[in-house]
Amino acid sequence: MDELHTLDYVEFLRAGSYARGTFQCTACGRTVTLNRELPLCPTCGDGLWERAQWTPFSAERAALRSRLTT
């Protein structure tokens, strides 16, 4: 197995875990940026997070997603 495939995984963090950076709720997609314990999601109340993948267009993509799902 080459090195690229061995690094291809998603790390999930639970609410209450200390974290620094931008994270996305696995249930609803809400993002939070912080340097403290992860909260329960303020939108849906779920407690499972993954590190958000940043792109220069991530904010625009999130805004478009919310317009398409409402």
MIKOLBA-899319 format. One record per atom (N, C-alpha, C, O): residue in three letters; x, y, z. Coordinates in pm, whole numbers, plus 32768, in hexadecimal, padded with zeros to 4 digits. Layout:
margu resn: Ala | x: X | y: Y | z: Z
...
This chain:
margu resn: Met | x: 8055 | y: 7F8B | z: 8000
margu resn: Met | x: 8000 | y: 8000 | z: 8000
margu resn: Met | x: 805A | y: 807C | z: 8000
margu resn: Met | x: 80B7 | y: 8085 | z: 8050
margu resn: Asp | x: 803E | y: 80DA | z: 7FA7
margu resn: Asp | x: 8095 | y: 8150 | z: 7FA3
margu resn: Asp | x: 8071 | y: 81B2 | z: 8013
margu resn: Asp | x: 8006 | y: 81A9 | z: 8050
margu resn: Glu | x: 80CB | y: 820D | z: 802C
margu resn: Glu | x: 80BE | y: 8269 | z: 809E
margu resn: Glu | x: 8041 | y: 82C1 | z: 8095
margu resn: Glu | x: 8005 | y: 82E1 | z: 80FB
margu resn: Leu | x: 801A | y: 82E8 | z: 801C
margu resn: Leu | x: 7FA5 | y: 833E | z: 800B
margu resn: Leu | x: 7F28 | y: 82FB | z: 8043
margu resn: Leu | x: 7ED7 | y: 833D | z: 8085
margu resn: His | x: 7F16 | y: 827B | z: 802A
margu resn: His | x: 7E9E | y: 8235 | z: 8058
margu resn: His | x: 7EA0 | y: 821C | z: 80EE
margu resn: His | x: 7E36 | y: 8215 | z: 812C
margu resn: Thr | x: 7F13 | y: 820F | z: 812A
margu resn: Thr | x: 7F17 | y: 81F8 | z: 81BB
margu resn: Thr | x: 7EF2 | y: 8275 | z: 8209
margu resn: Thr | x: 7ECC | y: 826B | z: 827E
margu resn: Leu | x: 7EFD | y: 82EB | z: 81CD
margu resn: Leu | x: 7EDB | y: 8368 | z: 8210
margu resn: Leu | x: 7E4B | y: 8393 | z: 81F3
margu resn: Leu | x: 7E1F | y: 83FC | z: 8222
margu resn: Asp | x: 7E03 | y: 8343 | z: 81A6
margu resn: Asp | x: 7D7C | y: 8364 | z: 8179
margu resn: Asp | x: 7D14 | y: 8335 | z: 81DD
margu resn: Asp | x: 7CD7 | y: 82CC | z: 81C9
margu resn: Tyr | x: 7CFE | y: 8380 | z: 8249
margu resn: Tyr | x: 7C98 | y: 835D | z: 82AB
margu resn: Tyr | x: 7C62 | y: 83DD | z: 82E9
margu resn: Tyr | x: 7C9F | y: 8447 | z: 82DF
margu resn: Val | x: 7BF0 | y: 83D1 | z: 8329
margu resn: Val | x: 7BB3 | y: 8444 | z: 836B
margu resn: Val | x: 7BB7 | y: 842B | z: 8401
margu resn: Val | x: 7B8F | y: 83C1 | z: 8431
margu resn: Glu | x: 7BE7 | y: 848D | z: 844B
margu resn: Glu | x: 7BEA | y: 8484 | z: 84DD
margu resn: Glu | x: 7B6E | y: 84CA | z: 8514
margu resn: Glu | x: 7B55 | y: 853E | z: 84F6
margu resn: Phe | x: 7B22 | y: 8483 | z: 8565
margu resn: Phe | x: 7AAB | y: 84BB | z: 85A3
margu resn: Phe | x: 7AC9 | y: 84DF | z: 8633
margu resn: Phe | x: 7B10 | y: 8495 | z: 8679
margu resn: Leu | x: 7A94 | y: 854F | z: 8660
margu resn: Leu | x: 7AA5 | y: 857C | z: 86EA
margu resn: Leu | x: 7A1B | y: 8590 | z: 8728
margu resn: Leu | x: 79BE | y: 85BE | z: 86E6
margu resn: Arg | x: 7A10 | y: 856E | z: 87A7
margu resn: Arg | x: 7991 | y: 857F | z: 87EF
margu resn: Arg | x: 798E | y: 8604 | z: 8838
margu resn: Arg | x: 79F6 | y: 863C | z: 885C
margu resn: Ala | x: 7916 | y: 8636 | z: 884E
margu resn: Ala | x: 7904 | y: 86AF | z: 889F
margu resn: Ala | x: 7949 | y: 8698 | z: 8925
margu resn: Ala | x: 793F | y: 862C | z: 895F
margu resn: Gly | x: 798F | y: 86FD | z: 8954
margu resn: Gly | x: 79DA | y: 86F2 | z: 89D1
margu resn: Gly | x: 7A6E | y: 86DB | z: 89BA
margu resn: Gly | x: 7ABF | y: 86EE | z: 8A15
margu resn: Ser | x: 7A94 | y: 86B1 | z: 8940
margu resn: Ser | x: 7B22 | y: 869F | z: 891F
margu resn: Ser | x: 7B61 | y: 8728 | z: 8906
margu resn: Ser | x: 7B23 | y: 877E | z: 88C9
margu resn: Tyr | x: 7BDC | y: 873B | z: 8936
margu resn: Tyr | x: 7C23 | y: 87B8 | z: 891B
margu resn: Tyr | x: 7C4E | y: 87B8 | z: 8889
margu resn: Tyr | x: 7C81 | y: 8755 | z: 8857
margu resn: Ala | x: 7C38 | y: 8828 | z: 8845
margu resn: Ala | x: 7C5B | y: 8831 | z: 87B8
margu resn: Ala | x: 7C7F | y: 88C0 | z: 8794
margu resn: Ala | x: 7C51 | y: 891F | z: 87D3
margu resn: Arg | x: 7CD2 | y: 88CD | z: 872E
margu resn: Arg | x: 7CF6 | y: 8950 | z: 86F9
margu resn: Arg | x: 7CE9 | y: 8949 | z: 8662
margu resn: Arg | x: 7D22 | y: 88F1 | z: 8623
margu resn: Gly | x: 7C9D | y: 89A7 | z: 8627
margu resn: Gly | x: 7C8C | y: 89AA | z: 8597
margu resn: Gly | x: 7BFA | y: 89B7 | z: 8570
margu resn: Gly | x: 7BA7 | y: 89E5 | z: 85BF
margu resn: Thr | x: 7BDC | y: 898E | z: 84F7
margu resn: Thr | x: 7B53 | y: 8995 | z: 84C4
margu resn: Thr | x: 7B1E | y: 8907 | z: 84B5
margu resn: Thr | x: 7B5E | y: 88B1 | z: 847A
margu resn: Phe | x: 7AA7 | y: 88F2 | z: 84ED
margu resn: Phe | x: 7A6A | y: 886E | z: 84EF
margu resn: Phe | x: 79DD | y: 8875 | z: 84B8
margu resn: Phe | x: 799B | y: 88DC | z: 84C0
margu resn: Gln | x: 79AF | y: 8804 | z: 8481
margu resn: Gln | x: 792C | y: 87FD | z: 8443
margu resn: Gln | x: 78DA | y: 8791 | z: 8488
margu resn: Gln | x: 790A | y: 8723 | z: 84A0
margu resn: Cys | x: 785D | y: 87B3 | z: 84A8
margu resn: Cys | x: 7801 | y: 8752 | z: 84E5
margu resn: Cys | x: 77E5 | y: 86E4 | z: 8480
margu resn: Cys | x: 77C7 | y: 8701 | z: 840C
margu resn: Thr | x: 77ED | y: 8668 | z: 84AA
margu resn: Thr | x: 77D6 | y: 85F9 | z: 844D
margu resn: Thr | x: 7743 | y: 85E8 | z: 842D
margu resn: Thr | x: 7721 | y: 85A9 | z: 83C9
margu resn: Ala | x: 76EA | y: 861F | z: 847F
margu resn: Ala | x: 765B | y: 860E | z: 8468
margu resn: Ala | x: 7621 | y: 8679 | z: 840B
margu resn: Ala | x: 75D6 | y: 8659 | z: 83AF
margu resn: Cys | x: 7645 | y: 86F9 | z: 8422
margu resn: Cys | x: 7605 | y: 8764 | z: 83D5
margu resn: Cys | x: 7666 | y: 87B7 | z: 8381
margu resn: Cys | x: 763A | y: 8804 | z: 832C
margu resn: Gly | x: 76E9 | y: 87A8 | z: 8397
margu resn: Gly | x: 774A | y: 87F2 | z: 8347
margu resn: Gly | x: 7771 | y: 887A | z: 837F
margu resn: Gly | x: 77C4 | y: 88BE | z: 8344
margu resn: Arg | x: 7739 | y: 88A2 | z: 83F0
margu resn: Arg | x: 775C | y: 8923 | z: 842E
margu resn: Arg | x: 77F0 | y: 8924 | z: 844E
margu resn: Arg | x: 7827 | y: 88C0 | z: 847C
margu resn: Thr | x: 7833 | y: 8995 | z: 8437
margu resn: Thr | x: 78C1 | y: 899F | z: 8457
margu resn: Thr | x: 78D6 | y: 89FD | z: 84CD
margu resn: Thr | x: 788D | y: 8A5F | z: 84DF
margu resn: Val | x: 793B | y: 89DC | z: 851D
margu resn: Val | x: 7965 | y: 8A31 | z: 858C
margu resn: Val | x: 79FC | y: 8A3C | z: 8587
margu resn: Val | x: 7A41 | y: 89DC | z: 8564
margu resn: Thr | x: 7A2F | y: 8AAF | z: 85AB
margu resn: Thr | x: 7ABF | y: 8AC4 | z: 85B7
margu resn: Thr | x: 7ADA | y: 8AE6 | z: 8648
margu resn: Thr | x: 7A9E | y: 8B42 | z: 867F
margu resn: Leu | x: 7B37 | y: 8A9C | z: 8686
margu resn: Leu | x: 7B4C | y: 8AAE | z: 8715
margu resn: Leu | x: 7BD4 | y: 8A7E | z: 8741
margu resn: Leu | x: 7C1F | y: 8A3F | z: 86F6
margu resn: Asn | x: 7BF2 | y: 8A9E | z: 87BF
margu resn: Asn | x: 7C6C | y: 8A72 | z: 8802
margu resn: Asn | x: 7C46 | y: 8A50 | z: 8892
margu resn: Asn | x: 7C73 | y: 8A90 | z: 88F1
margu resn: Arg | x: 7BF2 | y: 89EA | z: 88A1
margu resn: Arg | x: 7BBE | y: 89C0 | z: 8923
margu resn: Arg | x: 7B75 | y: 893C | z: 8910
margu resn: Arg | x: 7B87 | y: 88F9 | z: 88AA
margu resn: Glu | x: 7B23 | y: 8915 | z: 8971
margu resn: Glu | x: 7AD6 | y: 889A | z: 8964
margu resn: Glu | x: 7A6B | y: 88A9 | z: 88F9
margu resn: Glu | x: 7A2B | y: 8912 | z: 88ED
margu resn: Leu | x: 7A58 | y: 883F | z: 88AB
margu resn: Leu | x: 79ED | y: 8840 | z: 8848
margu resn: Leu | x: 7967 | y: 883D | z: 888F
margu resn: Leu | x: 7953 | y: 87EF | z: 88EC
margu resn: Pro | x: 7909 | y: 8891 | z: 8864
margu resn: Pro | x: 7885 | y: 8892 | z: 88A1
margu resn: Pro | x: 7828 | y: 882E | z: 885C
margu resn: Pro | x: 784E | y: 87F1 | z: 87F8
margu resn: Leu | x: 77B1 | y: 881E | z: 8892
margu resn: Leu | x: 7748 | y: 87DF | z: 8843
margu resn: Leu | x: 772A | y: 883F | z: 87D1
margu resn: Leu | x: 7739 | y: 88B9 | z: 87E1
margu resn: Cys | x: 7701 | y: 880C | z: 8760
margu resn: Cys | x: 76E5 | y: 8862 | z: 86EE
margu resn: Cys | x: 7677 | y: 88C6 | z: 8712
margu resn: Cys | x: 760C | y: 889D | z: 8740
margu resn: Pro | x: 768F | y: 8948 | z: 86FE
margu resn: Pro | x: 762A | y: 89AC | z: 8720
margu resn: Pro | x: 75AF | y: 89A6 | z: 86C5
margu resn: Pro | x: 7546 | y: 89DC | z: 86E7
margu resn: Thr | x: 75BC | y: 8964 | z: 8651
margu resn: Thr | x: 754C | y: 895C | z: 85F4
margu resn: Thr | x: 74F4 | y: 88E3 | z: 860E
margu resn: Thr | x: 747A | y: 88EF | z: 8617
margu resn: Cys | x: 7532 | y: 886C | z: 8619
margu resn: Cys | x: 74E2 | y: 87F1 | z: 8622
margu resn: Cys | x: 74F2 | y: 87A6 | z: 86A6
margu resn: Cys | x: 74A7 | y: 8748 | z: 86C1
margu resn: Gly | x: 7554 | y: 87CC | z: 86F9
margu resn: Gly | x: 7567 | y: 878A | z: 877A
margu resn: Gly | x: 75BA | y: 870C | z: 8775
margu resn: Gly | x: 75CF | y: 86CD | z: 87DC
margu resn: Asp | x: 75EB | y: 86E5 | z: 86FF
margu resn: Asp | x: 763E | y: 866D | z: 86F4
margu resn: Asp | x: 76C7 | y: 8687 | z: 8733
margu resn: Asp | x: 76ED | y: 86FB | z: 8745
margu resn: Gly | x: 770F | y: 861F | z: 8754
margu resn: Gly | x: 778F | y: 862F | z: 8798
margu resn: Gly | x: 7805 | y: 85F2 | z: 8751
margu resn: Gly | x: 786C | y: 85DA | z: 878F
margu resn: Leu | x: 77F9 | y: 85D8 | z: 86CE
margu resn: Leu | x: 7867 | y: 859B | z: 8684
margu resn: Leu | x: 7899 | y: 85FC | z: 8619
margu resn: Leu | x: 784B | y: 8630 | z: 85C9
margu resn: Trp | x: 791C | y: 8615 | z: 861A
margu resn: Trp | x: 795A | y: 8678 | z: 85C2
margu resn: Trp | x: 79CA | y: 8638 | z: 8571
margu resn: Trp | x: 7A05 | y: 85D5 | z: 859B
margu resn: Glu | x: 79E8 | y: 8672 | z: 84FD
margu resn: Glu | x: 7A5F | y: 864F | z: 84B0
margu resn: Glu | x: 7AA2 | y: 86D1 | z: 8485
margu resn: Glu | x: 7A61 | y: 8739 | z: 847A
margu resn: Arg | x: 7B24 | y: 86C9 | z: 846D
margu resn: Arg | x: 7B6D | y: 8741 | z: 8443
margu resn: Arg | x: 7B38 | y: 876C | z: 83BB
margu resn: Arg | x: 7B2E | y: 871C | z: 835E
margu resn: Ala | x: 7B15 | y: 87EB | z: 83AF
margu resn: Ala | x: 7AE0 | y: 8820 | z: 8332
margu resn: Ala | x: 7B50 | y: 882E | z: 82CC
margu resn: Ala | x: 7BC0 | y: 8855 | z: 82EE
margu resn: Gln | x: 7B31 | y: 880C | z: 8251
margu resn: Gln | x: 7B92 | y: 881E | z: 81E6
margu resn: Gln | x: 7B83 | y: 88AC | z: 81B2
margu resn: Gln | x: 7B18 | y: 88D3 | z: 8183
margu resn: Trp | x: 7BEF | y: 88F8 | z: 81BA
margu resn: Trp | x: 7BEA | y: 8983 | z: 8191
margu resn: Trp | x: 7C0D | y: 898F | z: 80FE
margu resn: Trp | x: 7C6A | y: 894F | z: 80CD
margu resn: Thr | x: 7BC1 | y: 89E1 | z: 80B8
margu resn: Thr | x: 7BE3 | y: 8A0B | z: 8031
margu resn: Thr | x: 7BC6 | y: 8AA1 | z: 8029
margu resn: Thr | x: 7B7E | y: 8AD5 | z: 807E
margu resn: Pro | x: 7BFC | y: 8AE6 | z: 7FC7
margu resn: Pro | x: 7BE0 | y: 8B75 | z: 7FBD
margu resn: Pro | x: 7B4B | y: 8B92 | z: 7FAA
margu resn: Pro | x: 7B1F | y: 8C03 | z: 7FC3
margu resn: Phe | x: 7AFD | y: 8B2E | z: 7F7F
margu resn: Phe | x: 7A70 | y: 8B42 | z: 7F64
margu resn: Phe | x: 7A16 | y: 8AFD | z: 7FC9
margu resn: Phe | x: 799F | y: 8AED | z: 7FAF
margu resn: Ser | x: 7A4A | y: 8AD4 | z: 803B
margu resn: Ser | x: 79FB | y: 8A86 | z: 809B
margu resn: Ser | x: 7984 | y: 8AD5 | z: 80D1
margu resn: Ser | x: 7918 | y: 8A9B | z: 80E1
margu resn: Ala | x: 7993 | y: 8B55 | z: 80EB
margu resn: Ala | x: 7922 | y: 8BA4 | z: 811F
margu resn: Ala | x: 78B5 | y: 8BB1 | z: 80B5
margu resn: Ala | x: 783E | y: 8BA6 | z: 80D5
margu resn: Glu | x: 78DB | y: 8BC8 | z: 8039
margu resn: Glu | x: 7879 | y: 8BD3 | z: 7FCF
margu resn: Glu | x: 7831 | y: 8B4F | z: 7FB9
margu resn: Glu | x: 77B8 | y: 8B4D | z: 7FA0
margu resn: Arg | x: 787A | y: 8AE1 | z: 7FC1
margu resn: Arg | x: 783E | y: 8A5C | z: 7FAF
margu resn: Arg | x: 77DB | y: 8A40 | z: 801F
margu resn: Arg | x: 776F | y: 8A0A | z: 8005
margu resn: Ala | x: 77FC | y: 8A63 | z: 809A
margu resn: Ala | x: 77A1 | y: 8A4E | z: 810A
margu resn: Ala | x: 7722 | y: 8AA3 | z: 80F9
margu resn: Ala | x: 76B4 | y: 8A74 | z: 8115
margu resn: Ala | x: 7731 | y: 8B1F | z: 80CC
margu resn: Ala | x: 76BD | y: 8B75 | z: 80B7
margu resn: Ala | x: 7664 | y: 8B3D | z: 8049
margu resn: Ala | x: 75EA | y: 8B3F | z: 8056
margu resn: Leu | x: 769F | y: 8B0B | z: 7FDF
margu resn: Leu | x: 7652 | y: 8ACF | z: 7F73
margu resn: Leu | x: 760A | y: 8A52 | z: 7FA3
margu resn: Leu | x: 7595 | y: 8A3D | z: 7F82
margu resn: Arg | x: 764F | y: 89FF | z: 7FF2
margu resn: Arg | x: 7611 | y: 8985 | z: 8027
margu resn: Arg | x: 7597 | y: 89A8 | z: 807C
margu resn: Arg | x: 752F | y: 8966 | z: 8071
margu resn: Ser | x: 75A2 | y: 8A0F | z: 80D0
margu resn: Ser | x: 7530 | y: 8A32 | z: 8125
margu resn: Ser | x: 74BB | y: 8A68 | z: 80D2
margu resn: Ser | x: 7448 | y: 8A50 | z: 80F4
margu resn: Arg | x: 74D7 | y: 8AAF | z: 8067
margu resn: Arg | x: 746B | y: 8AE0 | z: 8011
margu resn: Arg | x: 7427 | y: 8A6F | z: 7FC6
margu resn: Arg | x: 73AF | y: 8A74 | z: 7FAE
margu resn: Leu | x: 7473 | y: 8A08 | z: 7FA1
margu resn: Leu | x: 743A | y: 8998 | z: 7F56
margu resn: Leu | x: 73EB | y: 8939 | z: 7FAE
margu resn: Leu | x: 7391 | y: 88F5 | z: 7F7E
margu resn: Thr | x: 740B | y: 8932 | z: 802F
margu resn: Thr | x: 73C7 | y: 88D3 | z: 8087
margu resn: Thr | x: 7351 | y: 8911 | z: 80D2
margu resn: Thr | x: 730A | y: 88C9 | z: 8118
margu resn: Thr | x: 733C | y: 8993 | z: 80C5
margu resn: Thr | x: 72CC | y: 89D1 | z: 810D
margu resn: Thr | x: 725B | y: 89F2 | z: 80AF
margu resn: Thr | x: 71F4 | y: 8A27 | z: 80DA
